[in-house]
């Protein structure tokens, strides 16, 4: 009788373990982390991460043997439906100059790939990257340059002709300056809809990133990838680790209202 009960208990635990594994696999979203400014203004801006915290986070990824991949490579990995353990992609929005002065040296030293989404109309303005800085990073082999539209408008309210200019012309502008493809796109403020998404596809991009499309949206749509914004709350490396486990997106989407 005891042996029979023991077999039942073991069977229950095995069944629960199997259910948990399959549930976890179903909720997993490959982490694509999003930075904006790398400066010492994190106390005043949620878009800022201090250079010290950024360096610690990048060293964590390196020391813990994360599979840091280029965004374009992530698109191919997702299509194959075989995502290697601890895969992660690093992105920056807006093209601030401190991406060059504070982030690029760290990424280059550690040999980590990242994508910087620039706004061609703002290149060269105060506080933003110059074309010479962008070209240097692009030629390093560690930084991929993507489009964040031509002028950074809220796309859902733009007329059709304006959408074409923002999405297609920004790609052309970047490619003409760098003499290489600009294959990734970032929706300003995460704003998009099915028509905008289709225009991104038609423009020839290979992958596009959003911010928080919501739990009703596919988890691995390569033209609306979900991302995790990194802010000063991630100064604590335990918090940073938890956010990049691949399960934080599910938690955040079920915690927040659509």
C-alpha positions as CSV (number, residue, x, y, z in Angstrom):
1,X,0.0,0.0,0.0
2,X,2.8,2.4,0.9
3,X,4.6,1.6,-2.3
4,X,1.5,2.3,-4.2
5,X,1.0,5.6,-2.5
6,X,4.6,6.5,-3.2
7,X,4.2,5.7,-6.9
8,X,1.1,7.9,-7.0
9,X,3.0,10.8,-5.2
10,X,5.9,10.5,-7.6
11,X,3.6,10.4,-10.6
12,X,1.8,13.6,-9.4
13,X,5.1,15.5,-9.0
14,X,6.3,14.3,-12.4
15,X,3.1,15.4,-14.0
16,X,3.2,18.8,-12.3
17,X,6.8,19.2,-13.4
18,X,6.0,18.4,-17.0
19,X,3.0,20.9,-16.9
20,X,5.2,23.6,-15.5
21,X,7.9,23.1,-18.1
22,X,5.5,23.3,-21.0
23,X,3.7,26.3,-19.4
24,X,7.1,28.1,-19.0
25,X,8.1,27.3,-22.6
26,X,4.8,28.7,-23.8
27,X,5.2,32.0,-21.9
28,X,8.9,32.6,-22.8
29,X,9.7,35.7,-24.8
30,X,13.3,36.1,-26.0
31,X,14.5,39.2,-24.2
32,X,15.2,42.3,-26.4
33,X,16.5,45.0,-24.1
34,X,16.0,48.7,-24.9
35,X,18.2,51.5,-23.8
36,X,18.0,55.2,-24.7
37,X,20.5,57.5,-22.9
38,X,23.7,56.3,-21.1
39,X,24.4,59.2,-18.8
40,X,24.3,60.4,-15.2
41,X,20.7,61.7,-15.4
42,X,18.9,58.6,-14.3
43,X,17.5,60.4,-11.2
44,X,15.6,62.8,-13.4
45,X,14.8,60.7,-16.5
46,X,13.5,57.1,-16.8
47,X,15.2,57.0,-20.2
48,X,18.6,57.3,-18.6
49,X,20.9,54.5,-17.3
50,X,24.2,55.5,-15.7
51,X,27.5,54.5,-17.4
52,X,28.4,52.5,-14.3
53,X,25.2,50.5,-14.3
54,X,25.4,49.9,-18.1
55,X,29.0,48.6,-17.8
56,X,28.0,46.3,-14.9
57,X,25.0,45.0,-16.9
58,X,27.1,44.3,-20.0
59,X,29.8,42.6,-17.9
60,X,27.0,40.5,-16.3
61,X,25.9,39.3,-19.8
62,X,29.5,38.5,-20.7
63,X,30.5,36.8,-17.5
64,X,27.2,34.7,-17.4
65,X,27.8,33.6,-21.0
66,X,24.6,35.1,-22.5
67,X,24.2,34.5,-26.2
68,X,24.1,38.1,-27.3
69,X,23.0,38.2,-30.9
70,X,22.5,40.8,-33.6
71,X,18.9,41.8,-34.1
72,X,18.9,40.6,-37.7
73,X,20.3,37.2,-36.6
74,X,17.5,37.0,-34.0
75,X,15.0,37.2,-36.8
76,X,16.5,34.2,-38.5
77,X,16.7,32.3,-35.2
78,X,13.0,32.9,-34.5
79,X,12.0,31.7,-37.9
80,X,13.8,28.4,-37.2
81,X,11.9,28.2,-33.9
82,X,15.0,27.0,-32.1
83,X,16.1,29.8,-29.7
84,X,19.4,28.9,-27.9
85,X,19.5,29.2,-24.1
86,X,20.2,32.7,-22.7
87,X,19.8,34.4,-26.1
88,X,19.4,38.2,-25.9
89,X,19.5,41.2,-28.1
90,X,20.6,44.8,-27.1
91,X,19.0,47.9,-28.7
92,X,19.2,51.6,-28.3
93,X,16.5,54.1,-29.5
94,X,16.9,57.7,-30.7
95,X,20.7,57.8,-31.4
96,X,22.0,59.9,-28.6
97,X,25.6,60.9,-28.7
98,X,26.3,59.2,-25.3
99,X,25.6,55.9,-27.1
100,X,29.0,56.6,-28.8
101,X,30.8,58.1,-25.8
102,X,29.6,55.8,-23.0
103,X,28.1,52.6,-24.5
104,X,30.1,51.9,-27.6
105,X,33.5,51.6,-25.8
106,X,32.0,49.0,-23.4
107,X,30.4,47.0,-26.1
108,X,33.5,47.0,-28.2
109,X,35.7,46.0,-25.2
110,X,33.5,43.1,-24.3
111,X,32.7,42.1,-27.9
112,X,29.0,42.5,-27.6
113,X,26.7,43.2,-30.5
114,X,24.0,45.9,-30.4
115,X,21.6,47.8,-32.6
116,X,21.3,51.6,-32.5
117,X,18.1,53.0,-34.0
118,X,18.8,56.5,-35.4
119,X,16.6,59.4,-36.6
120,X,18.3,60.8,-39.7
121,X,16.8,64.2,-39.4
122,X,18.3,64.6,-35.9
123,X,21.8,63.3,-36.8
124,X,24.4,66.0,-36.0
125,X,22.1,68.0,-33.7
126,X,23.2,68.8,-30.2
127,X,23.1,65.7,-28.0
128,X,22.8,63.3,-31.0
129,X,25.2,61.2,-32.9
130,X,27.1,62.6,-35.9
131,X,27.4,60.7,-39.2
132,X,31.1,60.1,-38.5
133,X,30.4,58.6,-35.2
134,X,27.7,56.4,-36.7
135,X,30.0,55.3,-39.5
136,X,32.8,54.4,-37.0
137,X,30.4,52.3,-34.9
138,X,28.9,50.6,-38.0
139,X,32.4,49.7,-39.3
140,X,33.5,48.3,-36.0
141,X,31.4,45.1,-36.6
142,X,29.7,45.3,-33.2
143,X,27.1,48.0,-33.9
144,X,24.3,47.6,-36.4
145,X,22.5,50.8,-37.4
146,X,18.7,50.7,-37.8
147,X,16.0,53.2,-38.6
148,X,13.8,55.0,-36.0
149,X,12.0,56.8,-38.8
150,X,13.1,60.1,-40.5
151,X,11.7,62.5,-37.9
152,X,10.3,60.4,-35.0
153,X,6.5,61.1,-35.4
154,X,3.6,59.1,-33.8
155,X,3.0,56.9,-36.8
156,X,-0.6,55.8,-36.2
157,X,-1.8,59.4,-36.9
158,X,0.3,60.1,-40.0
159,X,-1.2,60.2,-43.5
160,X,-0.2,57.4,-45.9
161,X,2.3,59.5,-47.9
162,X,4.0,60.6,-44.7
163,X,4.3,57.0,-43.5
164,X,6.1,56.1,-46.7
165,X,8.5,59.0,-46.2
166,X,9.2,58.2,-42.6
167,X,9.6,54.4,-43.0
168,X,11.1,54.0,-46.5
169,X,13.1,57.3,-46.8
170,X,14.9,56.8,-43.5
171,X,16.1,53.4,-44.7
172,X,17.4,55.0,-47.9
173,X,19.1,57.8,-46.0
174,X,21.0,55.5,-43.7
175,X,22.0,53.1,-46.4
176,X,23.3,55.9,-48.7
177,X,25.5,57.2,-45.8
178,X,26.8,53.8,-44.6
179,X,27.0,52.0,-47.9
180,X,25.3,48.9,-46.3
181,X,21.8,47.7,-45.6
182,X,19.7,49.1,-42.8
183,X,17.5,46.1,-42.1
184,X,16.0,46.8,-38.7
185,X,13.3,49.3,-37.7
186,X,12.0,50.7,-34.4
187,X,8.5,52.1,-34.1
188,X,8.7,55.6,-32.4
189,X,7.1,55.3,-28.9
190,X,6.1,51.8,-29.9
191,X,3.2,53.1,-32.0
192,X,2.1,50.9,-34.9
193,X,-0.9,49.1,-36.4
194,X,-1.3,46.4,-39.0
195,X,-1.1,48.8,-41.9
196,X,2.1,50.4,-40.5
197,X,3.6,47.0,-39.9
198,X,2.8,46.1,-43.5
199,X,4.6,49.2,-44.8
200,X,7.7,48.2,-42.8
201,X,7.6,44.8,-44.4
202,X,7.2,46.3,-47.9
203,X,10.1,48.7,-47.3
204,X,12.4,45.7,-47.1
205,X,13.2,45.6,-43.4
206,X,14.0,42.2,-41.9
207,X,12.9,42.8,-38.3
208,X,11.1,45.6,-36.4
209,X,10.8,46.2,-32.7
210,X,8.0,47.8,-30.7
211,X,7.8,48.3,-26.9
212,X,4.7,46.8,-25.3
213,X,2.1,45.6,-27.8
214,X,0.3,43.7,-25.0
215,X,-0.5,40.2,-24.0
216,X,-3.0,39.7,-26.9
217,X,-0.2,40.3,-29.4
218,X,2.0,37.4,-30.7
219,X,5.1,37.0,-28.6
220,X,7.6,36.6,-31.4
221,X,6.3,38.6,-34.4
222,X,9.5,39.6,-36.0
223,X,7.9,42.8,-37.3
224,X,6.7,43.9,-33.8
225,X,9.2,42.4,-31.3
226,X,8.4,43.0,-27.7
227,X,11.1,44.8,-25.7
228,X,12.1,45.4,-22.1
229,X,13.0,49.0,-21.2
230,X,16.1,49.1,-19.0
231,X,16.0,52.0,-16.5
232,X,17.5,52.9,-13.1
233,X,15.4,50.1,-11.4
234,X,17.8,47.7,-13.1
235,X,20.9,49.1,-11.3
236,X,20.4,46.1,-9.0
237,X,21.9,43.2,-11.0
238,X,19.4,40.8,-9.5
239,X,16.6,42.9,-10.9
240,X,18.4,43.1,-14.3
241,X,18.8,39.3,-14.3
242,X,15.1,38.8,-13.4
243,X,14.0,41.1,-16.3
244,X,16.1,39.2,-18.9
245,X,15.0,35.7,-17.9
246,X,12.5,35.6,-20.7
247,X,9.5,35.4,-18.4
248,X,9.3,39.0,-17.2
249,X,7.4,40.1,-20.2
250,X,4.6,37.7,-19.3
251,X,4.6,39.0,-15.7
252,X,4.6,42.6,-16.9
253,X,1.8,42.1,-19.4
254,X,-0.5,40.4,-16.8
255,X,0.4,43.0,-14.2
256,X,-0.3,46.0,-16.4
257,X,-3.6,47.0,-18.0
258,X,-3.9,46.8,-21.9
